[in-house]
């Protein structure tokens, strides 16, 4: 298998890398928020369309399926047409589709616009990350990655309460209209900040890989989405999951044998990248379930209102933000391996600690657990997402980014499915364990299961070289000179 040859990107200097990271983070936030904010608006949307709320699940499914089909081709399109053109076009498509979603007057038109949104999102997120990676010096990568990872942590927490607030005080259509000013700003700043890059290599399009991987990802993500529903049809859901996994296995076999693969898997030979796909996937599954399980436990299990539950989960968001200023100094001081091991264990402990919550638990215990847990999530997210690309050479960056984006999207979706499965497992084993009388025991046992999954993710970091990621954790040259 040949490695794609591409022009060495010219990394920009000065404050521009940070500005580019902020721009991409804003676009990511718009995309991530849009995927979660509509959950609480479905009943009002159903009334507008004259349909049942359950009928609108197809709008969420269509978005996920479109992401699954088009994320694998984001790397090839970026190489072919240039990251600047693809990113700005994706912003326009996503923003336009958002506005049209707001004007939708039927389930059919809404689903069509969600598919268009999915196409824009599938290009915007992976290509945006690639722009940051190619325009940030290695010694500033931690700060850049910390900036672009917060949307994935914050949006699932803010989305549901924000959607509820908008639908209660205005109309669900404003959920989509609000993307218009954000999209215009992102488009203007993208034209100003993102340098034009041209890739001399023009590899042929891998149609076989596209069809196999696209159908595989779409089938897997749809199956996971079915599992995450309140009353899943288990046979149908698992059939989609199994078919998806089989197709993805066939796609990997194809990518390893073809001369010009749609997704270049050579980056998996780097241990620092491989752990973010294996152990990192377990971590993302565990934390992806938390925003799904916490509000459910607070509302269904403890009987709290949606507003009260939303306010409690904001403690996780506060922890995410509080950790951001300390992420870079901690990684520079201690290095990646110690941080991944110690913080990984702490992350598992604080996820499992949610099992100790009950309707009578004091806020003085609940809020610190959620706050510190949010800090641990933020640190681990940044550490994993940074070390993933620490040792990837420029000519392999596109393939590595596509693999990472695909794994990221699938495993965050798996978190919701695993959370739903955890609730069912909790319901099944609570009686044999003699715990039937404990309030919300199925949710609490699910959090124990997630803590175990998060702990298993740490095991993958044990063989890591103690000096892994040193090239990105050292201080920037300019800072070192000032210190001297």
C-alpha positions as CSV (number, residue, x, y, z in Angstrom):
1,X,0.0,0.0,0.0
2,X,1.4,3.4,-1.0
3,X,1.3,6.4,1.3
4,X,-0.2,9.5,-0.1
5,X,2.3,12.1,-1.0
6,X,1.2,15.7,-0.4
7,X,2.8,19.0,-0.2
8,X,4.4,19.9,3.1
9,X,2.0,22.5,4.7
10,X,3.5,25.8,5.6
11,X,2.7,26.3,9.3
12,X,1.8,29.9,10.1
13,X,3.4,31.7,12.9
14,X,2.4,34.5,15.4
15,X,-1.1,34.6,16.7
16,X,-2.8,33.2,13.6
17,X,-2.7,29.5,14.7
18,X,-4.7,30.5,17.8
19,X,-7.2,32.5,15.8
20,X,-7.6,29.6,13.3
21,X,-8.2,27.3,16.3
22,X,-10.8,29.7,17.7
23,X,-12.5,29.9,14.3
24,X,-12.7,26.1,13.9
25,X,-13.9,25.7,17.5
26,X,-16.7,28.1,16.8
27,X,-17.7,26.1,13.7
28,X,-17.5,22.9,15.7
29,X,-19.6,24.3,18.4
30,X,-22.3,25.3,15.9
31,X,-22.3,21.8,14.5
32,X,-22.2,19.9,17.8
33,X,-24.8,22.1,19.4
34,X,-27.2,21.6,16.5
35,X,-27.0,17.8,16.9
36,X,-28.1,17.9,20.6
37,X,-30.3,21.0,20.9
38,X,-33.3,19.7,19.0
39,X,-33.8,16.8,21.4
40,X,-36.0,18.8,23.7
41,X,-37.8,20.6,20.8
42,X,-39.2,17.5,19.1
43,X,-42.6,17.7,20.7
44,X,-43.2,21.3,19.5
45,X,-41.8,20.5,16.1
46,X,-44.2,17.5,15.8
47,X,-47.1,19.8,16.5
48,X,-45.9,22.2,13.8
49,X,-45.7,19.3,11.3
50,X,-48.9,17.6,12.3
51,X,-46.9,14.5,13.2
52,X,-46.0,12.4,16.2
53,X,-42.7,13.2,18.0
54,X,-41.4,9.7,17.3
55,X,-41.8,10.4,13.6
56,X,-39.1,13.1,13.9
57,X,-36.5,10.6,15.0
58,X,-35.9,10.1,11.3
59,X,-34.6,13.6,11.1
60,X,-31.9,12.8,13.7
61,X,-31.2,9.5,12.1
62,X,-30.8,11.0,8.6
63,X,-28.2,13.4,10.0
64,X,-26.2,10.7,11.6
65,X,-26.4,8.5,8.5
66,X,-25.2,11.3,6.3
67,X,-22.2,11.9,8.6
68,X,-21.4,8.2,8.4
69,X,-21.4,8.2,4.6
70,X,-19.5,11.4,4.0
71,X,-16.9,11.6,6.8
72,X,-14.6,9.0,5.1
73,X,-14.3,11.1,1.9
74,X,-13.5,14.3,3.7
75,X,-9.7,13.7,3.5
76,X,-9.8,12.9,-0.2
77,X,-11.9,16.0,-1.0
78,X,-9.6,18.2,1.2
79,X,-6.5,16.9,-0.7
80,X,-8.2,17.4,-4.0
81,X,-9.8,20.8,-3.7
82,X,-7.8,22.4,-0.8
83,X,-8.8,22.7,2.9
84,X,-9.7,26.4,2.7
85,X,-12.2,25.9,-0.2
86,X,-13.8,22.8,1.4
87,X,-14.1,24.2,4.9
88,X,-15.6,27.5,3.7
89,X,-18.0,25.6,1.4
90,X,-19.0,23.3,4.3
91,X,-19.8,26.3,6.5
92,X,-22.0,27.7,3.8
93,X,-23.8,24.4,3.2
94,X,-24.3,23.8,6.9
95,X,-25.6,27.3,7.6
96,X,-27.9,27.4,4.6
97,X,-29.3,24.0,5.6
98,X,-29.8,25.2,9.1
99,X,-31.9,28.2,7.9
100,X,-33.9,25.9,5.6
101,X,-34.6,23.6,8.6
102,X,-36.1,26.5,10.4
103,X,-38.4,27.1,7.4
104,X,-39.4,23.5,7.0
105,X,-43.2,22.9,7.0
106,X,-43.3,19.1,6.9
107,X,-41.3,16.0,8.1
108,X,-40.1,15.4,4.5
109,X,-38.6,18.8,4.0
110,X,-37.1,18.8,7.5
111,X,-35.4,15.4,6.8
112,X,-34.1,16.6,3.4
113,X,-32.5,19.7,5.1
114,X,-31.0,17.5,7.9
115,X,-29.3,15.4,5.2
116,X,-27.9,18.6,3.7
117,X,-26.7,19.6,7.1
118,X,-25.1,16.3,7.5
119,X,-23.1,16.8,4.3
120,X,-21.9,20.1,5.5
121,X,-21.0,18.8,9.0
122,X,-19.2,15.8,7.6
123,X,-16.9,18.1,5.7
124,X,-16.7,20.9,8.3
125,X,-15.5,19.0,11.4
126,X,-12.7,16.7,9.9
127,X,-11.4,19.4,7.5
128,X,-11.5,22.0,10.2
129,X,-9.4,19.8,12.5
130,X,-7.0,19.2,9.5
131,X,-6.7,23.0,9.0
132,X,-5.6,23.4,12.6
133,X,-3.2,20.5,12.5
134,X,-1.5,21.7,9.3
135,X,-1.2,25.3,10.5
136,X,-0.1,24.9,14.1
137,X,3.5,24.3,15.1
138,X,4.0,21.1,17.1
139,X,5.0,23.0,20.3
140,X,1.7,24.9,20.2
141,X,-0.5,21.9,19.4
142,X,-1.7,21.4,23.0
143,X,-3.3,24.8,23.2
144,X,-4.8,24.5,19.8
145,X,-6.3,21.1,20.4
146,X,-7.6,22.2,23.8
147,X,-9.4,25.0,22.0
148,X,-11.1,22.9,19.4
149,X,-12.1,20.0,21.7
150,X,-14.3,22.0,24.1
151,X,-17.3,22.0,21.7
152,X,-17.6,18.2,21.8
153,X,-17.6,18.4,25.6
154,X,-19.8,21.5,26.1
155,X,-22.5,21.1,23.4
156,X,-24.0,17.8,24.8
157,X,-24.3,19.5,28.2
158,X,-25.7,22.9,26.9
159,X,-27.8,21.5,24.1
160,X,-30.9,20.1,25.8
161,X,-31.5,22.9,28.3
162,X,-30.8,25.6,25.6
163,X,-33.3,23.8,23.3
164,X,-35.9,23.7,26.0
165,X,-35.4,27.4,26.8
166,X,-35.7,28.4,23.2
167,X,-38.9,26.3,22.6
168,X,-40.5,27.6,25.9
169,X,-39.8,31.3,25.3
170,X,-39.8,31.6,21.4
171,X,-40.2,28.8,18.8
172,X,-38.2,25.8,17.8
173,X,-37.4,27.5,14.5
174,X,-35.0,29.9,16.3
175,X,-32.8,26.9,17.1
176,X,-31.8,26.8,13.5
177,X,-32.1,30.5,12.7
178,X,-29.4,31.3,15.3
179,X,-26.9,29.5,13.1
180,X,-27.1,32.2,10.5
181,X,-25.1,34.9,12.1
182,X,-22.6,32.3,13.5
183,X,-22.2,30.9,10.0
184,X,-21.7,34.3,8.4
185,X,-19.0,35.1,10.9
186,X,-17.3,31.8,10.4
187,X,-17.3,32.2,6.6
188,X,-15.8,35.7,6.8
189,X,-13.1,34.8,9.2
190,X,-12.3,31.6,7.3
191,X,-11.6,33.7,4.2
192,X,-9.3,36.0,6.3
193,X,-7.4,33.4,8.3
194,X,-7.1,30.1,6.5
195,X,-4.2,30.0,4.1
196,X,-4.7,28.7,0.6
197,X,-3.1,25.3,0.1
198,X,-2.8,23.3,-3.0
199,X,-1.9,19.6,-3.1
200,X,0.1,18.5,-6.2
201,X,-0.9,14.8,-5.7
202,X,-4.2,13.8,-7.4
203,X,-4.9,10.2,-6.3
204,X,-7.9,8.5,-8.0
205,X,-11.1,8.2,-6.0
206,X,-11.5,4.9,-4.2
207,X,-15.1,4.1,-5.1
208,X,-15.0,0.6,-3.6
209,X,-13.7,1.9,-0.3
210,X,-16.3,4.7,-0.3
211,X,-19.3,2.4,-0.8
212,X,-18.1,-0.3,1.7
213,X,-17.1,2.2,4.4
214,X,-20.0,4.5,3.8
215,X,-22.7,1.8,4.1
216,X,-20.8,0.2,7.0
217,X,-20.6,3.4,9.0
218,X,-24.2,4.4,8.2
219,X,-25.5,0.9,9.2
220,X,-23.4,0.9,12.5
221,X,-24.5,4.5,13.5
222,X,-28.1,3.8,12.7
223,X,-28.0,0.6,14.8
224,X,-26.5,2.5,17.7
225,X,-29.1,5.2,17.4
226,X,-31.9,2.6,17.5
227,X,-30.4,1.1,20.6
228,X,-30.3,4.6,22.3
229,X,-34.1,5.1,21.7
230,X,-36.4,4.6,24.7
231,X,-38.1,1.4,23.3
232,X,-35.7,-0.1,20.9
233,X,-36.4,-3.1,18.7
234,X,-33.4,-5.1,19.7
235,X,-33.3,-7.5,16.9
236,X,-33.4,-4.8,14.2
237,X,-30.9,-2.6,16.1
238,X,-28.3,-5.4,16.5
239,X,-28.8,-6.5,12.9
240,X,-27.7,-3.0,11.8
241,X,-24.8,-3.0,14.2
242,X,-23.5,-6.4,13.1
243,X,-23.9,-5.6,9.4
244,X,-22.1,-2.3,9.9
245,X,-19.2,-4.0,11.8
246,X,-18.9,-6.6,9.0
247,X,-18.8,-4.0,6.3
248,X,-16.2,-1.9,8.2
249,X,-14.0,-5.0,8.6
250,X,-14.2,-5.5,4.9
251,X,-13.4,-1.8,4.3
252,X,-10.2,-2.1,6.5
253,X,-9.2,-5.2,4.6
254,X,-9.7,-3.3,1.3
255,X,-7.8,-0.1,2.5
256,X,-4.8,-2.2,3.5
257,X,-4.5,-3.9,0.1
258,X,-5.4,-1.1,-2.4
259,X,-2.8,1.2,-3.9
260,X,-4.8,4.4,-3.4
261,X,-7.1,3.9,-0.3
262,X,-9.8,6.3,0.5
263,X,-8.6,6.2,4.1
264,X,-4.9,5.7,4.7
265,X,-4.4,3.5,7.8
266,X,-0.6,3.8,8.0
267,X,-0.9,6.2,10.9
268,X,-2.1,3.3,13.1
269,X,1.6,2.1,13.2
270,X,2.4,5.0,15.5
271,X,1.7,3.9,19.1
272,X,0.8,7.5,20.1
273,X,-1.9,7.5,17.4
274,X,-3.1,3.9,18.0
275,X,-3.9,4.4,21.7
276,X,-6.3,7.2,20.8
277,X,-8.2,4.8,18.5
278,X,-8.2,1.8,20.9
279,X,-8.2,3.0,24.5
280,X,-9.3,6.5,23.4
281,X,-12.4,5.0,21.9
282,X,-13.3,3.3,25.3
283,X,-12.8,6.7,27.0
284,X,-15.1,8.5,24.5
285,X,-17.8,5.8,24.8
286,X,-17.7,6.2,28.6
287,X,-17.9,10.0,28.6
288,X,-20.3,10.1,25.7
289,X,-22.9,8.3,27.8
290,X,-22.7,10.7,30.7
291,X,-24.7,13.6,29.2
292,X,-27.3,11.0,28.2
293,X,-27.5,9.3,31.6
294,X,-27.3,12.2,34.0
295,X,-30.4,14.1,32.9
296,X,-32.3,10.8,32.7
297,X,-31.3,9.8,36.2
298,X,-32.2,13.2,37.6
299,X,-35.6,13.4,35.9
300,X,-36.8,9.8,35.5
301,X,-35.0,8.3,38.5
302,X,-35.2,11.2,41.1
303,X,-38.2,13.1,39.8
304,X,-36.5,16.4,39.2
305,X,-37.8,18.9,36.7
306,X,-36.0,19.3,33.4
307,X,-34.7,22.8,34.4
308,X,-33.4,21.5,37.8
309,X,-31.6,18.5,36.1
310,X,-30.2,20.8,33.4
311,X,-28.8,23.2,36.1
312,X,-27.1,20.3,37.9
313,X,-25.4,19.0,34.7
314,X,-24.0,22.5,34.1
315,X,-21.6,21.7,36.9
316,X,-19.9,19.4,34.4
317,X,-19.7,22.2,31.9
318,X,-18.2,24.5,34.6
319,X,-15.5,21.9,35.3
320,X,-14.7,21.6,31.6
321,X,-14.1,25.4,31.4
322,X,-12.2,25.6,34.7
323,X,-9.7,23.0,33.5
324,X,-8.9,24.7,30.2
325,X,-6.3,27.2,31.5
326,X,-4.4,24.4,33.4
327,X,-4.4,21.8,30.6
328,X,-1.3,23.0,28.8
329,X,0.9,23.7,32.0
330,X,0.0,20.3,33.4
331,X,0.9,18.4,30.3
332,X,4.2,20.4,29.9
333,X,5.1,19.8,33.6
334,X,4.3,16.1,33.9
335,X,4.2,14.7,30.3
336,X,1.5,12.7,28.5
337,X,1.9,9.2,30.0
338,X,1.6,10.2,33.7
339,X,-1.3,12.5,32.9
340,X,-3.2,9.9,30.9
341,X,-2.7,7.3,33.6
342,X,-3.5,9.4,36.7
343,X,-6.2,11.5,35.2
344,X,-7.7,8.4,33.5
345,X,-8.1,6.7,36.8
346,X,-9.6,9.8,38.4
347,X,-12.0,10.1,35.4
348,X,-13.1,6.5,36.0
349,X,-13.6,7.2,39.7
350,X,-15.7,10.3,39.3
351,X,-17.9,8.7,36.6
352,X,-18.5,5.7,38.9
353,X,-19.1,8.1,41.8
354,X,-22.4,9.2,40.1
355,X,-23.7,5.9,41.3
356,X,-23.7,7.3,44.8
357,X,-26.3,10.0,44.0
358,X,-29.8,9.6,45.4
359,X,-32.8,12.0,45.7
360,X,-31.5,12.8,49.2
361,X,-27.9,13.4,48.3
362,X,-26.6,16.8,49.3
363,X,-25.7,19.3,46.6
364,X,-22.4,19.8,48.5
365,X,-21.6,16.3,47.2
366,X,-23.3,16.2,43.8
367,X,-21.9,19.5,42.5
368,X,-18.2,18.8,43.4
369,X,-18.4,15.3,41.9
370,X,-19.8,16.6,38.6
371,X,-17.4,19.6,38.6
372,X,-14.2,17.6,39.2
373,X,-15.5,14.9,36.8
374,X,-15.9,17.7,34.1
375,X,-12.3,18.8,34.8
376,X,-11.0,15.2,34.3
377,X,-13.0,14.8,31.1
378,X,-11.6,18.0,29.7
379,X,-8.0,17.1,30.6
380,X,-8.2,13.6,29.1
381,X,-9.9,14.8,25.9
382,X,-7.2,17.3,25.3
383,X,-4.3,14.9,26.1
384,X,-5.6,12.2,23.9
385,X,-6.6,14.4,21.0
386,X,-3.1,16.1,21.1
387,X,-0.9,13.0,21.4
388,X,-2.9,11.4,18.6
389,X,-1.1,13.7,16.1
390,X,2.2,14.2,18.0
391,X,4.2,11.8,15.8
392,X,2.3,12.0,12.6
393,X,4.4,13.3,9.6
394,X,2.8,15.9,7.4
395,X,2.3,13.5,4.5
396,X,0.2,11.2,6.7
397,X,-1.8,13.9,8.4
398,X,-4.9,13.7,6.1
399,X,-5.3,9.9,6.5
400,X,-4.7,10.1,10.3
401,X,-7.3,12.9,10.6
402,X,-9.9,10.9,8.6
403,X,-9.4,7.8,10.7
404,X,-9.5,9.9,13.9
405,X,-12.7,11.8,12.8
406,X,-14.4,8.6,11.9
407,X,-13.6,6.8,15.2
408,X,-14.5,10.0,17.1
409,X,-18.0,10.2,15.5
410,X,-18.7,6.5,15.9
411,X,-17.6,6.2,19.5
412,X,-19.3,9.3,20.8
413,X,-22.5,7.9,19.3
414,X,-21.7,4.5,20.9
415,X,-21.7,6.2,24.3
416,X,-25.5,6.9,24.1
417,X,-26.1,3.3,23.0
418,X,-23.9,1.9,25.8
419,X,-25.7,4.1,28.3
420,X,-29.0,2.7,27.1
421,X,-27.7,-0.8,27.3
422,X,-26.3,-0.1,30.8
423,X,-29.8,0.9,32.0
424,X,-31.2,-2.4,30.6
425,X,-28.4,-4.4,32.3
426,X,-29.1,-2.5,35.6
427,X,-32.8,-3.4,35.3
428,X,-32.0,-7.1,34.7
429,X,-29.4,-7.6,37.5
430,X,-30.9,-5.4,40.2
431,X,-33.4,-8.0,41.3
432,X,-30.9,-10.9,41.6
433,X,-28.6,-8.6,43.5
434,X,-31.4,-7.7,45.9
435,X,-31.4,-4.0,45.0
436,X,-34.9,-3.6,43.7
437,X,-35.9,-1.2,46.5
438,X,-33.1,1.3,45.7
439,X,-34.2,4.4,43.9
440,X,-33.0,4.6,40.3
441,X,-30.8,1.6,40.8
442,X,-30.7,0.8,37.0
443,X,-29.1,4.2,36.4
444,X,-26.7,3.9,39.2
445,X,-25.5,0.5,38.1
446,X,-25.1,1.9,34.6
447,X,-22.6,4.5,36.0
448,X,-20.6,1.7,37.7
449,X,-20.4,0.0,34.3
450,X,-19.2,3.2,32.6
451,X,-16.6,3.7,35.3
452,X,-15.2,0.2,34.5
453,X,-15.1,1.0,30.8
454,X,-13.2,4.2,31.5
455,X,-10.8,2.3,33.7
456,X,-10.1,-0.2,30.9
457,X,-9.2,2.7,28.7
458,X,-6.3,3.5,31.0
459,X,-4.8,0.0,30.5
460,X,-4.0,0.9,26.9
461,X,-1.7,3.7,28.0
462,X,0.6,1.5,30.1
463,X,3.0,0.5,27.3
464,X,3.3,4.1,26.2
465,X,6.9,5.5,26.1
466,X,7.5,7.8,29.1
467,X,8.7,10.4,26.7
468,X,5.8,10.1,24.3
469,X,4.5,13.4,23.0
470,X,7.6,15.3,24.2
471,X,7.8,17.1,20.9
472,X,4.5,18.8,21.5
473,X,4.7,19.2,25.3
474,X,7.9,21.2,25.3
475,X,7.6,25.0,25.7
476,X,7.4,27.1,22.5
477,X,10.7,28.4,21.4
478,X,9.6,32.0,21.8
479,X,8.6,31.4,25.4
480,X,11.8,29.6,26.1
481,X,13.8,32.6,24.8
482,X,11.9,35.1,27.0
483,X,12.4,32.9,30.0
484,X,16.1,32.8,29.4
